[in-house]
Amino acid sequence: MCDSFGLLRKRNYAILGTGALGGFYGAKLQQSGLNVHFLLKSDYEQVSQSGLFVESKDGDFTLPQVNAYNDVNQMPKCDVVILALKTTQNHLLPKLLPPVVKDSGVILVLQNGLGIEEDIAKIVSNVQIIGGLCFLCSNKVGAGHIRHLDYGKITLGEYTPKYEPHPITERMQQIASDFENAGIPIELAADLLVARWQKLVWNIPYNGLSVILNATTDELMADADTRKLVEQLMNEVVAGAKTSGRIIPDKFIQTMLNYTLKMKPYRTSMKIDYDEHRPLEVEAIFGNPLKKAQAAGVNLPQISCMYHQLKFLNKRNSLA
């Protein structure tokens, strides 16, 4: 069983969602020498013929040949399946996950939002589910062409029922080693739930305001009024985390503000989805945290306001 996870050989990886995030991390893993299999949709013809090109602040590179598929049933069963689809496509997971993940394998969920792992656990059994929170500035700028602008660190935490804290497992360390060998910084967390709330401290204000106010991150930080609004929203996320019994220290907010100040001007992933008339991840990033807090009797008024604004914009945008 140990060898089934690749302890005595190199682990193989599947990437479900070869976009700005999945394409970048998958390409880095393949560049490091691992066997990686990519599921693609619109880019399949281009990538199967010409591979992947990553334009990165850390150095550009090309993978002339990759294992490209447009049908998950043609993919081999893999030790680690990286889920990098937008959560708006998670209704596809009952068809996508079972054919590609090995028994006793790992599903690594690199998605935004709250409560994602709970839904995946209902689809597949006899697997380990690990949540990954990515702090990455990356865009897909063309078919098979990823532009990495900044950062790239991933925080990994193991999912357990009810999100109870869990000691760092050997498999988490093995996956972390694969990513670190590929030049990707990794942090291991014993509490996945607090890590997810911490990611929302950034995602909720910047993704939401970027769409509602038609602004990039640098514009939001440069204006005193929007910066104040960002901080107020961050504090509401901290209040939401408390309803789940998770404490986020005040200094974490300042850390996120400092990161964003140093960040290159960035159009958030939600803003790109909005501009491209794609569905927005409103429920995973805004709706689920609101429901968790409201179930505990706590109202988050500014996040609630943003949630309903985004739902309106998302509906109107889908008709445009």
C-alpha positions as CSV (number, residue, x, y, z in Angstrom):
1,M,0.0,0.0,0.0
2,C,2.9,2.4,0.7
3,D,4.1,1.9,-2.8
4,S,0.6,2.6,-4.2
5,F,1.2,6.2,-3.1
6,G,4.7,6.3,-4.6
7,L,6.9,6.0,-1.6
8,L,9.2,3.8,-3.5
9,R,8.9,5.7,-6.8
10,K,8.0,9.1,-8.0
11,R,4.4,10.1,-7.5
12,N,2.3,10.9,-10.5
13,Y,-0.1,13.8,-10.6
14,A,-3.3,14.8,-12.4
15,I,-4.3,18.4,-12.9
16,L,-8.1,18.9,-13.2
17,G,-8.3,22.5,-14.5
18,T,-5.3,23.6,-16.5
19,G,-5.8,27.3,-16.1
20,A,-3.8,30.1,-14.4
21,L,-3.4,28.1,-11.2
22,G,-3.5,24.5,-12.3
23,G,-1.4,25.1,-15.4
24,F,1.3,27.0,-13.4
25,Y,1.7,24.4,-10.6
26,G,1.3,21.4,-12.9
27,A,4.0,22.8,-15.3
28,K,6.4,23.4,-12.4
29,L,5.9,19.9,-11.1
30,Q,6.5,18.4,-14.6
31,Q,9.6,20.7,-15.0
32,S,11.0,19.2,-11.8
33,G,10.8,15.7,-13.3
34,L,7.4,14.4,-12.1
35,N,4.9,12.6,-14.3
36,V,1.9,15.0,-14.6
37,H,-1.3,14.5,-16.6
38,F,-3.4,17.6,-17.6
39,L,-7.1,17.7,-18.2
40,L,-8.0,20.5,-20.7
41,K,-11.0,21.8,-22.4
42,S,-10.7,24.7,-24.8
43,D,-6.9,24.6,-24.9
44,Y,-6.7,20.9,-25.6
45,E,-5.6,21.1,-29.3
46,Q,-3.0,23.8,-28.7
47,V,-1.5,22.2,-25.6
48,S,-1.5,18.6,-27.0
49,Q,0.4,19.9,-30.1
50,S,2.6,22.6,-28.6
51,G,2.8,22.0,-24.9
52,L,2.7,24.7,-22.2
53,F,4.6,28.0,-21.9
54,V,5.0,29.6,-18.5
55,E,6.1,33.3,-18.4
56,S,7.3,33.8,-14.9
57,K,9.0,36.3,-12.7
58,D,11.2,33.4,-11.6
59,G,12.2,32.6,-15.2
60,D,10.3,31.6,-18.3
61,F,10.1,28.0,-19.4
62,T,8.4,25.9,-22.0
63,L,7.3,22.3,-21.8
64,P,7.2,21.2,-25.5
65,Q,5.4,18.0,-24.6
66,V,2.8,17.3,-21.9
67,N,0.3,14.5,-21.2
68,A,-2.8,16.3,-22.4
69,Y,-6.4,14.9,-22.3
70,N,-9.8,16.2,-23.0
71,D,-11.5,13.2,-21.5
72,V,-10.9,12.2,-17.8
73,N,-11.7,8.6,-18.7
74,Q,-8.6,8.4,-20.8
75,M,-6.4,9.6,-18.0
76,P,-4.4,7.1,-15.8
77,K,-5.3,6.8,-12.1
78,C,-3.0,9.0,-10.2
79,D,-1.5,9.2,-6.8
80,V,-2.4,12.9,-6.4
81,V,-5.3,14.6,-8.1
82,I,-5.0,18.4,-8.0
83,L,-8.4,20.0,-8.2
84,A,-7.8,23.4,-9.8
85,L,-11.2,24.0,-11.4
86,K,-13.3,27.0,-10.3
87,T,-15.9,26.0,-7.8
88,T,-18.6,27.0,-10.3
89,Q,-17.7,23.7,-12.1
90,N,-17.8,21.5,-9.0
91,H,-21.1,20.0,-10.2
92,L,-18.9,18.1,-12.6
93,L,-16.8,16.4,-9.9
94,P,-18.9,13.2,-9.5
95,K,-17.9,12.4,-13.1
96,L,-14.4,13.8,-13.0
97,L,-12.9,12.5,-9.7
98,P,-13.7,8.7,-9.5
99,P,-11.9,7.7,-12.8
100,V,-8.6,9.5,-12.1
101,V,-7.8,9.0,-8.4
102,K,-6.2,5.9,-7.1
103,D,-7.5,4.0,-4.1
104,S,-5.7,5.4,-1.0
105,G,-4.6,8.3,-3.2
106,V,-4.9,12.1,-2.4
107,I,-7.2,14.8,-3.7
108,L,-5.5,18.1,-3.3
109,V,-8.1,20.8,-3.4
110,L,-6.6,24.1,-4.7
111,Q,-9.9,26.0,-4.7
112,N,-11.1,29.2,-3.0
113,G,-13.9,29.4,-0.5
114,L,-15.2,27.5,2.5
115,G,-16.7,24.0,2.9
116,I,-15.3,22.6,-0.4
117,E,-13.8,19.5,1.1
118,E,-17.0,18.5,2.8
119,D,-18.7,18.2,-0.6
120,I,-15.8,16.2,-2.1
121,A,-15.8,13.7,0.8
122,K,-19.4,12.8,-0.3
123,I,-18.2,12.0,-3.8
124,V,-15.1,9.8,-3.2
125,S,-14.1,7.4,-0.4
126,N,-10.9,5.7,0.5
127,V,-8.9,8.8,-0.4
128,Q,-7.2,11.5,1.7
129,I,-8.4,15.0,1.0
130,I,-6.0,17.8,1.5
131,G,-6.9,21.5,1.2
132,G,-4.5,23.9,-0.4
133,L,-4.6,27.7,-0.1
134,C,-2.7,29.4,-2.8
135,F,-1.2,32.9,-2.5
136,L,-0.5,33.3,-6.2
137,C,-0.7,36.0,-8.8
138,S,-1.1,34.3,-12.1
139,N,-3.2,34.7,-15.3
140,K,-3.8,32.6,-18.3
141,V,-3.1,35.0,-21.2
142,G,-3.6,32.6,-24.1
143,A,-4.1,28.9,-25.0
144,G,-1.4,27.0,-23.1
145,H,0.3,30.3,-22.0
146,I,0.4,31.1,-18.3
147,R,1.8,34.4,-17.0
148,H,3.1,34.2,-13.4
149,L,3.3,37.7,-11.9
150,D,4.0,37.2,-8.2
151,Y,4.1,34.9,-5.2
152,G,3.1,31.2,-5.4
153,K,3.2,29.8,-1.8
154,I,0.6,27.1,-0.9
155,T,-0.6,26.3,2.6
156,L,-1.6,22.6,3.0
157,G,-3.9,21.2,5.6
158,E,-5.5,17.8,5.9
159,Y,-9.3,17.6,5.8
160,T,-11.1,15.8,8.6
161,P,-14.8,15.6,9.3
162,K,-16.0,18.7,11.1
163,Y,-12.6,20.3,10.3
164,E,-11.0,19.1,13.5
165,P,-7.3,20.1,13.7
166,H,-5.1,17.2,12.6
167,P,-1.3,16.6,13.0
168,I,0.9,16.9,10.0
169,T,0.8,13.6,8.1
170,E,3.5,11.8,6.2
171,R,1.6,12.2,3.0
172,M,1.3,15.9,3.5
173,Q,5.1,16.0,3.9
174,Q,5.7,14.0,0.8
175,I,3.5,16.2,-1.3
176,A,5.1,19.3,0.2
177,S,8.5,17.8,-0.7
178,D,7.4,17.4,-4.4
179,F,6.2,21.0,-4.6
180,E,9.3,22.3,-2.8
181,N,11.5,20.4,-5.2
182,A,9.6,22.2,-8.0
183,G,10.5,25.6,-6.5
184,I,7.1,26.1,-4.9
185,P,7.1,27.4,-1.3
186,I,4.9,25.3,1.1
187,E,3.6,25.8,4.6
188,L,2.0,22.9,6.5
189,A,-1.0,23.7,8.7
190,A,-2.5,21.5,11.4
191,D,-5.8,23.4,11.2
192,L,-7.2,23.5,7.6
193,L,-10.3,25.5,8.8
194,V,-8.3,28.4,10.1
195,A,-6.2,28.4,7.0
196,R,-9.3,28.7,4.9
197,W,-10.6,31.6,6.9
198,Q,-7.3,33.3,6.6
199,K,-7.4,33.0,2.8
200,L,-10.8,34.6,2.9
201,V,-9.3,37.6,4.7
202,W,-7.7,38.4,1.3
203,N,-10.2,36.9,-1.1
204,I,-13.4,38.5,0.2
205,P,-12.4,42.1,0.1
206,Y,-10.2,42.1,-3.0
207,N,-12.1,39.7,-5.2
208,G,-15.5,41.3,-4.3
209,L,-14.4,45.0,-4.5
210,S,-12.5,44.4,-7.7
211,V,-15.7,43.4,-9.5
212,I,-18.1,45.9,-7.7
213,L,-15.8,48.9,-8.1
214,N,-14.0,47.8,-11.4
215,A,-10.6,48.2,-9.8
216,T,-7.3,46.4,-9.6
217,T,-5.6,45.7,-6.2
218,D,-3.2,48.7,-6.5
219,E,-6.2,51.0,-7.1
220,L,-8.0,49.6,-4.0
221,M,-4.9,50.2,-1.9
222,A,-4.1,53.6,-3.2
223,D,-7.4,55.2,-2.2
224,A,-8.0,56.0,1.5
225,D,-11.8,55.1,1.3
226,T,-11.4,51.8,-0.5
227,R,-8.5,50.8,1.8
228,K,-10.6,51.5,4.8
229,L,-13.4,49.4,3.3
230,V,-10.8,46.6,2.7
231,E,-9.9,46.6,6.3
232,Q,-13.5,46.7,7.5
233,L,-14.2,43.6,5.4
234,M,-11.2,41.9,6.7
235,N,-12.3,42.5,10.2
236,E,-15.7,41.0,9.4
237,V,-14.0,37.8,8.1
238,V,-12.1,37.6,11.4
239,A,-15.5,37.9,13.2
240,G,-16.8,35.1,10.9
241,A,-13.8,32.9,11.8
242,K,-14.6,33.3,15.5
243,T,-18.0,31.7,14.9
244,S,-16.1,28.5,13.8
245,G,-13.9,28.7,16.9
246,R,-10.9,30.0,15.0
247,I,-9.0,33.1,16.1
248,I,-7.1,35.1,13.5
249,P,-4.7,37.6,15.1
250,D,-4.9,41.3,14.2
251,K,-1.4,41.2,12.8
252,F,-2.6,38.8,10.1
253,I,-4.7,41.6,8.6
254,Q,-1.7,43.9,8.5
255,T,0.4,41.2,6.9
256,M,-2.2,40.8,4.1
257,L,-2.4,44.6,3.6
258,N,1.4,44.7,3.4
259,Y,1.6,41.8,0.9
260,T,-1.0,43.6,-1.3
261,L,0.9,46.9,-1.2
262,K,4.1,45.2,-2.4
263,M,2.2,43.1,-5.0
264,K,2.4,44.1,-8.7
265,P,-0.9,45.7,-9.9
266,Y,-3.2,42.7,-10.2
267,R,-6.6,42.1,-11.7
268,T,-8.1,39.5,-9.4
269,S,-9.3,36.1,-10.7
270,M,-12.9,37.1,-10.0
271,K,-12.5,40.3,-11.9
272,I,-11.1,38.4,-14.9
273,D,-14.1,35.9,-14.7
274,Y,-16.4,38.9,-14.7
275,D,-14.8,40.6,-17.6
276,E,-14.9,37.3,-19.6
277,H,-18.5,36.8,-18.7
278,R,-17.8,33.6,-16.8
279,P,-19.7,32.6,-13.6
280,L,-18.4,34.1,-10.4
281,E,-17.5,32.0,-7.4
282,V,-20.0,33.9,-5.2
283,E,-21.3,31.0,-3.2
284,A,-18.0,29.4,-2.3
285,I,-16.2,32.6,-1.3
286,F,-19.1,34.7,0.1
287,G,-22.2,32.6,0.5
288,N,-20.7,29.7,2.5
289,P,-18.9,31.9,5.1
290,L,-22.0,34.0,5.5
291,K,-24.1,30.8,6.1
292,K,-21.6,29.5,8.7
293,A,-21.6,32.8,10.6
294,Q,-25.4,33.2,10.4
295,A,-25.9,29.6,11.7
296,A,-24.0,30.7,14.8
297,G,-26.2,33.8,15.1
298,V,-23.7,36.3,13.8
299,N,-24.4,38.8,11.0
300,L,-21.7,40.1,8.8
301,P,-23.4,43.1,7.3
302,Q,-20.8,44.3,4.8
303,I,-20.0,40.9,3.5
304,S,-23.8,40.3,3.2
305,C,-24.2,43.5,1.2
306,M,-21.3,42.5,-1.1
307,Y,-22.7,39.0,-1.5
308,H,-26.1,40.3,-2.8
309,Q,-24.4,42.9,-5.0
310,L,-22.3,40.2,-6.6
311,K,-25.2,37.8,-7.1
312,F,-27.0,40.6,-9.0
313,L,-23.9,41.4,-11.1
314,N,-23.3,37.7,-11.8
315,K,-26.9,37.2,-13.1
316,R,-26.8,40.4,-15.2
317,N,-23.4,39.6,-16.6
318,S,-24.5,36.1,-17.6
319,L,-27.2,37.6,-19.8
320,A,-24.9,40.2,-21.5
